[in-house]
């Protein structure tokens, strides 16, 4: 009966611009040769159809299946079982008219080995379509024929369970280049084109459309770069009305997406807005008004609109660019998300505060927050709220993830009269300090100082002077720092700000000590107590500084006594952070003097307490390293030093905070003739 079957249809020709898929093609060919049912899953334009057509014309596939290689476009007929079976009969050449189920087709389909591609299968397998369940069952049954390989291409992952699923990746850089220049003939290869390909996430359809548009319009690479910069994915539309937008709208028009309700599009736009996507652990926090948020997020992945990466639901760059609202202020959901993030950026970031750990969330979302601020500082440039959040972001980066930021130039470009400029300059200065760039820190602090002077804000003037004086102490520019500390002290005295005056006098004492003026330094330090305006923490610091002065004058025993007095005060009043810090200094002093037993005895007071801040833990660990090195326990020390430096990185402490310990470690290492590793 099969000799009288109607002629079957030949598969379409393979694409000519097809690069970088050799390993994937080889994997699929091996599965097909083993008659393993498989599904190629991915977003629109990722190259699923091109891969399938290439497989159909592979020489090994031709050798195995001969003329029994079939290709069915599932989006070319109504999504009903009767239409699906009718099309299956026609394409394979079975010759059965209007089959009601698979039974009449089975004798023919099981008579020879076949490879059948069901392209765009989401059109018939979308579970929200009326007859999808029946078609799903038939497709599952086809996979169980022992003479047949079924290959599905689909944007959705709701395929029968027997299928081997392959998620189709984007192209490599080289494959993206080859694809682009196979079409584009109007210019030589350039870095500008490479940069655009990266921004397209090496998405095949986007690259093909870009190359086609540039070729049709005869743009050189310079013109193409300018068009891309000004129009982004709007460029990706050919004269034949092929576009990336049309490909994406197919997914958004699917019944599964439509059933998600009116919130789905807004949530998808929110995902598209952020470079990292949305942290799925934050869905409840970010979208409290969307009751089915988890289901929506899952369905985005099923529809290949998003994918999961390190806990984030994110999407390919061209999809993100296309779906992102042009003006985020037009999206009520994005405005609400902005408020959520901004509210988190006002938490105090000081490591001695209980809230310090709460601010560590920035380490995973810094790129998203930076982008949010970058956009809103452009579209809402005069908002104090936006710039206050920007200052908070600088503080978060300083402590938790020190790095340069694109917001720096925007901060400096703010009008001098903007009320938030000084706070942003100050936070940016401290960020540069944590990056080990004291000169840039000094420049920004000086700018902030001048603005505060113009505004007549004496309290902030004094604060900037204090920071500059401390910075000059760390940088060993003592002569420059002394008048700054003195001026700050005078302003604080006039304002009756006792805490500020104590802080500036202590800085002055340190500067005078290192500039060779111990008597003047001691007078400044004692002035703190003689005026009876110091608190307990400042009192500890006072005796600590006095001990430091005595060290500089080589009065070691007096220095030790003063340090111990400071420790006792800290212990009596429960100032654990102060106690740990000064104990570490005292242990260092004993080590320098070669008094290993004394160092070891005091080290017992530095046992790690997990309730302490990371700073205390790191100081304690550093001190352990010092003792072990002096004892010749080099392996233990080397093991611990890596933990210490990792903890410093977690804390994100400013570079100057480490200078004392780095210097000391170098001295210890020189004595034991081991390489310097503390940097």
N, C-alpha and C positions, 0 to 999 in steps of 0.2 A: 504493500500500500504506500510505502514511503517514496517509491519512484514517481508517483503521481503528485507528490506534494508541490505546492507552489514554490517558485524560486525564492530563496531567502535573500535578505538585504546584506550588502557588503558594509563593513564598518567604515567610518569616515577616515580620511587620511590623517596621519600624525602631524603635530605642529612642527614647523621648521625651526622656530626659535625655542629650543628646548635644551637647557644647560643645567649642570650641577646636580642631576638626579640619578646618576649612575648607580650608586649603592642602593638607593631606594628602589629603583627599577629592578635591579638584580634580586633584591629581597622579594619583591612582588612576583617576579617570574618564577622563583623557586616555590613560592606558595601556590601559584597557579598550576605549576607542573605537578604538585602533590594533590591537586584538586581541593585545596583548602579554601573555603569561602572566606572572602575578605571584604573589608569596608575601608575606604579612604575617606577620612573625616577631616574637615577643616572649614574655615570661613570662606566666603565668596572671594574668588580671585586668587586663591592660594595655589591653584594649578592641579586640582584633582582630575578634571576632565582631560587635561593635556597628558597627565601621567597615564590615565586609563587608555587613551588612544595610542600612546607610545607603546604600551604593553601589548595591545592588540596586534601591532605590527612588528613586535620583537621577533627576531629570526628563530629563537628557541620556541616561542609560542606558536609561530607559524608551523614549525616542524611538528609540534605536539598536537595541535588542534586542526591544522590544515585550513579548510574553508569554513569550519564551524566556529568562527569567531564573530560574536554578535554584539551589537551596540544599540541600546534602547534609551532614548531620551524621555525620562519620565515626566518632564514638564511640558511635553508636547501633546498630551491627551488628558481628558478629565480624570480626576483622582477617584476612579471607581474600579471595583474588582473586574467588572465586565470589560471595561476599556483596557485595563492592564492585561488581562488574559488574551483579548483580541490582538493587542499589539505584540505580545509574546509569541503568539501563533504565527503572525505575519512575518516578524523579523527572523524567526528561526526556520521558517519554511514548513511548519507543521501542516498548514493547509486546513486547519479546523476552524470553521466559521462560528463565531459567537459562542465560544465555550462558556459554560456557566461555572465551572470549577476546573481544577487541574487534571481531573480524571481522563477526559478525552485526549489531552495533550501528552499524558504520561508515556504511552507506548513510543511515540516519536522521540520525545525528549530523552528517554532512557536508552535509545538505540545506538547512540554514538557519543563520543567525548565532545563536549562543548565548553567554550568559555563565553559567558554572557556578562556584559557590563550593563548595569542599571545606573545610568547617569542621572544626577540630580534627583536621587531617590527620596530626598526629603519631601518632594512634591506629592508622593503617594504614601510615605511612611509617617508623616506628621500625625501623632496620635490624636490630635484634635480634629482631624478630618473625619467625616461621617463613616467612610468605609475603610479607614486606615487599618483597623484591626484585622479585617479579612485579608487585605493585601499583605500585611505583616505576616500573617499565618502562611500565605502562599510563598512568600519570599523565604520564610524559614523552611518550608517544605522543599523548595528547590535546592537549598543548601545541603539537603540530605541525599540527593541523588549521587550515587557513587561514581557516575561517569561525567559529572558536571562541576565546573568551577564558576561560582557567581561572584562577581566583583561589583560592589556598590560604591558609588561616590555620593557623599551626602554632607550637608551643612549641619545636620543634627545627628546626635549620637544614639538616637533611639532605633537601633537596628537589632535583628534577632541575635540571641545570645551565642549561637554556634559560630558566629563570624569572627575572624581574626581582625582586630581593629588597628589601623595605622593612622596616627595623627600626622598630617602632612605639615612639615616645617616650612619656614621661609627659605629663600635662597642664600647661598654663601655670597660673599662680596664678589668673588671672581665670576660666579654664575650670573649674578645681577649685572655685572659689567657686560658680560658676553651677550646677555639677553637684550640689554639696552642698545649696544652698538650693532647688533644684528639688524636692528630696525633703523636706528638713527645714522644718517650718512652725512651730516652737515658740519662735522667738526671732529677734532682729534680728542683722544682720551684726556681727561683733566681731573684735577682734584675737586673742582667745583661740582662735577657730575657725581663723583664718588660721595661727596658730602650729601647731595640730594638723595642718592640711593640709600644711604644710611638713615636719613630722615624718613624714608619710605619703609623702613624696617625690612628692606629687601623683599617686599611683597610683589609677587610676579605680575599680577594684573596691573597694579599701579605703575610698575616699571614699563610694562608694555604700552600702556596708555600714554605715559609721559614721552616715551620715545616716539610714538606715533604722532602725537600732537606736535612735538618739536620738529620731526621730519616733514610733516605736511606743511607746516608754516615756514620751513627753511630757516629756523632760528639757529644762530651760532650758539656756542656754549655760554657766552656772556649774556645774550638775550634770554636764553633758557633759565639761567641762574636768576636773572632779575624778575622774570615772570613767576618763577617758583617763590621767590622771596615775597612778592606782593600778593600772590593769589593762592599759594599753597595748593591744597587738593582740588580747588576749583579749576586748576589747569587740566585736570585729568578728565577731559571730555573731548572726544574726537568729532570730526565733521560728520561722521555717520551716527552720531548720537550715542556712541558707546561711552559709558562713564562708570567711575567707581561708585558714584552715588546710586546709580541704577542697580548695580550688583548688591549693594548693601540694603537697598529698599526691598529687595526680594525677601531677605531674611526678616525684615521688619513687618512685611505683609503676611507672614506665615500665620496660620491659625494659632500655633503655640504662643507666638509673641503677642498676638492680639488678645488672647484670652487672659494675659497677665494684668490687663486693666490699664487705666490712664496713668498710673504712677510709673509704669515700666519705662516709657520713653524718657521721662525726667531722670530716673535713676540711671539709665544707660548714659545719658548726657553727663551725669555727675562722674561716672566711671571714666568717661572719655576726657573730662576736664583735667584729671590728675595724671601726670606722667607715670606714676607707679600704679595707678588704679586705686581701688579701695581695699583697705585692710578688712577682710571678712570678719575678723573679731570685733570690728567697730560698727558693724551694721546697725545694731540696736542703738548705739550711742549717736550715730550720724543720722539715722532715719527713724526716729521714734514714732513718727506719724504714719509710717507705711507698715501695715500689719503683716503683709505677706513678703517682706523684704528678703528673707532667706530663700523662699521659693523662687522669687524673681531672679535672685543672683544665681541660683542653680540652673534655672532655665536659660539664662544668658550663656552659660557654659555649654549646655546641651545644644543650643543654637549656633555655637561657634562664634558668637559675637564677642565673648571674652574667653580668657583662659586663666588658669590659676598658676601663680608664680610666687613662691615663698610666702604663702599666706595671703596674697593680694589677688583680687579679681581685676585683671588688666586686659588691655586689648592692643592690637597692632597699631603702630603709629598712624598710618593713613586712615584707618577707621576712626581712631581717636580724633584726628584733625577734622574729619568730615562730620562727626557727630557732636563735637564740642560746641556749645553755644558761642556765638561770636561775641556776645556781650554777656558775661556771667551775671550781671545785675538783672538781666531779663528772666533769670531762672529762680523762682522762689526757693527751690530745693538747694541750689548752690549758695544762695544767700544764707540759708539756715546752716549749711555746712560750714560756711565761713565763720559764722558766729560760734559754732562749736569749737573750731580750731583756735579762734582768737581767745576764747575763754580759757583755754588750756595754757596759753602762752603768758599768762599773767602770774602763774605760780612762782613763788620765790625759788631761785636756783642755787642758793648758797649751800655748799655741802654740809654745813653744820646744822641746817634746818631739817626738821622732820619730813618736809615735803620734797626733799632733794630727789629721792628715788622716784617720786611720781613724775618727775620731769624727764626721765630717761626714755620715755616713749619716742622722743625726737630722733633717736638713733635709727629707727626703722622708717620714719616718715619725713625725714628732713627734705628730701627732694620734692615731695608733695607740698609741704608747707612753704618752701622757697618759691615754688611755682605759684601757689595761691597768692603769696605776698607780691611777687613780681607782677602778676596781673592786676591786683587791686591797687597797688601803688601807682599803676598807670591809669586805670579807669576811674579811680577815686582818690586822686593825688592829694587833695586837701583835707582828707579825713584824719582826724587825730587818732581815731580808733585803729585805723590801718597801720599808721606809723608806730603807735605804741606796741602793737603786736609785732611789728618789725624789730623794734628794740628788744622785745622779749625773745624773739627768735635768735638774735645775736648772742644773748646771754645763754640760751640753751646750747647753741653750737659751742660756745666757749668752754662749757663744762663737760659736754657729752660727746661732741663730734667736731673738734676744731678743724675748720677748713675755710677756704676762701668762698665768697658768695657773690652772686651777680647783683645783690642788692647794695653793695658798697658804693658804686658810682651813683645810684639813685639817692642814697642818703646824702652824699656830698652835694648832689645837685639840688637838694631842697632849698627853697628860699630861706635866707637867714632869719626871716621873721616867723617862720613856721614854728609853732610852739613845741613840736616834737623833735626838732632837728638836734638839739643838744643831747637829749636822751639817746637818740640813735647814734650820734657821733661817739658818745661815751661808751656805749655797748660795743660798737664796732672797734673802738680803740682797744678795749680789753680782749676782744677776739683776736686782734692782731698780736697782742702780747702773748696770748696762749699759743700762737703759731710761731713764737720765737722771733718776732719782728718788732723790736722795741723802738726802732726809729719811726716806723709808720704809726705805732701806738702813740709816740710822743707828738707827732704831727697832728693827729686827730684830737688828742687831748688839748693841745694848744688851741686848735680851732674852737673846740667847745668852750675853753676858758675865755677866749675873746668874746664869744657870743654872750656868755653869762655876764661878763663885765659890761657889755653894751646894755644888757637888760637890767643891770643893777642888782643882780641876784647874788648877794654877798655869800650866802651859805654855800651855794653851788660853786662860786669862785674859789672859796676855801677848799672845797672838796677836790676840785680839779688840781689845785696847787698841791694838795696832799698826794694825790696820785702821781703827779709829775715829780714831786720830790722823791717818793718811793721808787719811781722808775729810774730816776737818776742815781739813786743808791744802788739798785740792782745793776745798772749799766756802768757803775764806778765813776760817774760824773758828779763827784761829791761837791765841787765848787758851785756847780749849777744848781744843785738841789738844795743847798743850805738856805739861800735867800727865799726859795719857794716855801720851804717848811716854816721859816720864820714868819713870812707874810701870812701863811695859813693860820699859824698860831695866834697872831695879832687879830686877824679877822674873827676867829672863833672866840677870842677873849672879849672882843667888842660885842659880839652877839650873845655872850654868856652861854655858849655851847661848850660845856665842860668835856663831854666825850670827844668832840672834835678837837679841842685844844690838847687833850691828853694824847690823842693819836698823832697830831702834828708834832708835838714835843718829843715823843718817842722816836719818830722818824728823824727829827733834827738831831737827837742824841746819836743815832746810828751814823748819820752823815758826818757829824763832827768827829766821832770816833775814828772813822776810816780816813778822814782827812788829816789825822794826826793831832787832834785837839781833844784829848781825853778829859781834861779838866772841864772844858766848856760842855762836853758831852754829858759828864756826870751832873753838872749843874742843871742842864735841861731835863735830865731824867728825874732828878730829885724835885724839880719844880712841880712835877705832876702830883707828888704826894704832899708837898708843903702847902699846896692850895686846897687840899682835901676834896678834890673833885673827881677822884678816880673811882671806878667801880671795881668789883673783884677781879674780873677778867683783865682789866687794864692794870691792876696792881700786880698780877702774875707777870704780865708782859713787862712791866716796869723792872721787876727784879731780874727777869730774864735778860733784859737789855743791859742792866748794870753788870750782870755776870759777863756779858759779851764785852763790855768796856774793859773789865778787869782782865779778860783774856788777851785783849789787844795790848795791855800794859804788862803782860806776862805775870800777872798775879793769879796764878792758877788756883791755889787753894781758896782764895777769896771768891774767885769765879765759881768754883764748885759749890761753895757755901751759899752763894746768891741763887744759883740754879736750884739747889735743894730747898731753899726757902720758897721760891716760886712754886715748886712742885707741891710743897706742903699746903700752901694757900689753895692751890687748885684742888687738891685732894679734900681739904676741909669743906670746901663749898660745892663739891661735886662737879667741878669743871673738868670733865673727863677729856675733852678735846685738848685743852691747854696742858693738862697733865701728861698726856701722851706725847704731845709735841716737844715739851721741855725735857721730858725723860729721854727722848730720842737724842736731843742735843747733848744731854749730860753723858749718855752712853758714848756718843761720838767723842766727847772730850776725854773720857777715860781711855778710849781706844787710841787716841792721838798720843796720850801720855804713856801708852804701853801698860796701863793698869787693867789687864784683862779680867782679873778676878772681880774688880769693882764693876766693870762693864757687864760681866755676866750676872752679877748679883742684881743690878738695876734692871737688867733685861727681863728678869722674872716678873717685874711689875708691868711688862709690856705684852703679856699674854693676849693673844687675839681674842677679841670679844665680838661675836657676830652682830651684836646690837650697835657697835660703834660704826661711825661713818667709814666709807672706803678710804678716806684720807688717813684715819687712825690706823687702819689695817695696813695700808701701804707703808706708812712710816715704821710700823713695827717690823714688817717684813724686811725693809731696807736695813734696819738695825741688826736683825738676825744675820743678814748677809755679811755685814761688816765684821761681826764677831766670828763667824765661821771662817772668813778669810784670814783673820788674825790667828785663828787656831790651825790654819792649814787645811781646813775641811773644804777643799776647792770644789769637789763634785757637788756637795750639798749647796754651796754658795751659787754655783753656776745654775743649778736647777731652780733655786729660789729666785734668782735675779730675773729670769724670764717671766715668772709669775708676778714679780714686782712691777716690771715694765708694762705687762698686760693690764695690771690694775691701774697704773698711771693713765694708760690709754682710756680705760673705762671711765675714770674720773674726769679726764680731760682737763687736768690742772694746768694752769699757766706755766710756761717754760721757766719763769723766774722762781717758781715754787720749788723746782727741782735743783736749782743751781748749787745750793749748799750741799746737798747730798751727792750730786754728781762730782763736785770738787773733792768731797771727802773720800768718795769711793776711788777716785783717781789716786789720791794720796796713799790709801791703804793698798791699792793694787801695785803701786810702785814699790812699796815696802816688801811685798811678797813676790815681786817679779812676775806678775801675771798680766795678760793683756787687758786693756781697758774695754769693758763690755757695757758699761752703764749707759752709754749713749744709744 
